[in-house]
Amino acid sequence: MAPNDHDLPDSGTPGAGTVGEAELPYLRRCVELAAEAVEAGDWPFGSVLVDADGKILAEERNRESTTGDPTAHPEFELARWAAAHLSPEARATATVYTSGEHCPMCAAA
């Protein structure tokens, strides 16, 4: 199969590497959140947390500059939210979509 604009580098995660039509609304929302971050004076990153049924559970944008908190990345905030609001089982089946590749801190979170 020839590569196309929907093929992404394989992260090593089963099922990772290809963006399907079902994922596009989540990714579009991430880009909208990234635009909101830029408008507020932050770096252009946005993320959404989606449950196994495809429902958006939480969303966040970068707030690093406006809060002065170097950990205020959207993925990290969603990890905090998930730890406080979801069971371990629900966290295991949830997916984080983001407008850019995760930094090492966010990937570890």
C-alpha positions as CSV (number, residue, x, y, z in Angstrom):
1,M,0.0,0.0,0.0
2,A,1.4,3.4,-0.9
3,P,1.8,6.0,1.9
4,N,-0.8,8.8,2.0
5,D,-1.5,11.8,4.1
6,H,-3.3,9.6,6.6
7,D,-0.3,7.4,7.4
8,L,1.6,8.4,10.5
9,P,4.8,7.0,11.9
10,D,4.2,3.8,13.9
11,S,4.5,4.5,17.6
12,G,4.8,0.8,18.5
13,T,1.3,0.9,20.0
14,P,-1.1,-1.7,18.5
15,G,-3.5,0.0,16.1
16,A,-1.4,3.1,15.9
17,G,-0.1,4.6,12.7
18,T,-3.2,5.2,10.7
19,V,-5.8,7.9,11.1
20,G,-9.3,6.8,10.0
21,E,-12.4,8.8,9.4
22,A,-13.6,8.2,12.9
23,E,-10.6,10.0,14.4
24,L,-10.8,13.1,12.3
25,P,-13.4,14.9,14.4
26,Y,-11.2,14.5,17.5
27,L,-8.1,15.7,15.6
28,R,-10.0,18.7,14.2
29,R,-11.1,19.6,17.8
30,C,-7.5,19.4,18.9
31,V,-6.5,21.9,16.2
32,E,-9.3,24.2,17.3
33,L,-8.0,24.0,20.9
34,A,-4.5,24.7,19.6
35,A,-5.8,27.8,17.9
36,E,-7.5,29.0,21.1
37,A,-4.2,28.5,22.9
38,V,-2.4,30.7,20.4
39,E,-5.1,33.4,20.6
40,A,-4.5,33.4,24.4
41,G,-0.7,33.7,24.1
42,D,0.2,30.0,24.6
43,W,1.9,27.4,22.5
44,P,-0.3,25.8,19.8
45,F,-1.3,22.5,21.4
46,G,-4.8,21.1,22.2
47,S,-5.9,17.6,23.3
48,V,-9.1,15.6,23.9
49,L,-9.6,12.5,26.0
50,V,-12.0,10.0,24.4
51,D,-13.6,7.0,26.0
52,A,-13.9,3.6,24.4
53,D,-17.3,4.5,23.0
54,G,-16.0,7.6,21.2
55,K,-17.4,10.2,23.7
56,I,-15.2,13.1,24.5
57,L,-14.7,13.1,28.2
58,A,-12.5,16.1,28.6
59,E,-10.5,18.6,26.5
60,E,-7.7,21.0,27.2
61,R,-5.4,23.5,25.5
62,N,-1.9,24.5,26.4
63,R,-1.8,27.1,29.2
64,E,1.9,27.1,29.9
65,S,2.6,30.8,29.2
66,T,-0.6,32.2,30.5
67,T,-0.3,30.4,33.8
68,G,3.4,30.4,34.2
69,D,3.2,26.7,34.9
70,P,5.7,24.7,32.7
71,T,3.6,21.6,33.2
72,A,0.3,23.1,31.9
73,H,0.5,21.0,28.7
74,P,-3.0,19.7,27.6
75,E,-2.0,16.0,27.7
76,F,-0.6,16.3,31.2
77,E,-3.8,18.1,32.3
78,L,-5.9,15.4,30.8
79,A,-3.8,12.7,32.6
80,R,-4.5,14.5,35.9
81,W,-8.2,14.8,35.1
82,A,-8.4,11.1,34.2
83,A,-6.6,10.0,37.4
84,A,-9.1,12.0,39.4
85,H,-12.3,11.1,37.5
86,L,-11.9,7.7,35.8
87,S,-11.5,4.1,37.1
88,P,-8.3,2.3,36.1
89,E,-10.3,0.3,33.7
90,A,-11.8,3.4,32.0
91,R,-8.3,5.0,31.8
92,A,-6.9,1.8,30.1
93,T,-9.5,2.0,27.3
94,A,-9.4,5.8,26.8
95,T,-7.5,7.6,24.1
96,V,-5.8,11.0,24.1
97,Y,-5.8,12.8,20.7
98,T,-3.5,15.8,20.4
99,S,-2.6,18.5,17.8
100,G,1.1,17.6,18.0
101,E,3.5,14.9,19.1
102,H,3.7,14.5,22.8
103,C,6.7,15.9,24.6
104,P,8.6,13.5,26.9
105,M,6.8,14.7,30.0
106,C,3.4,14.3,28.4
107,A,4.3,10.9,26.9
108,A,5.3,9.7,30.3
109,A,2.2,11.1,32.0
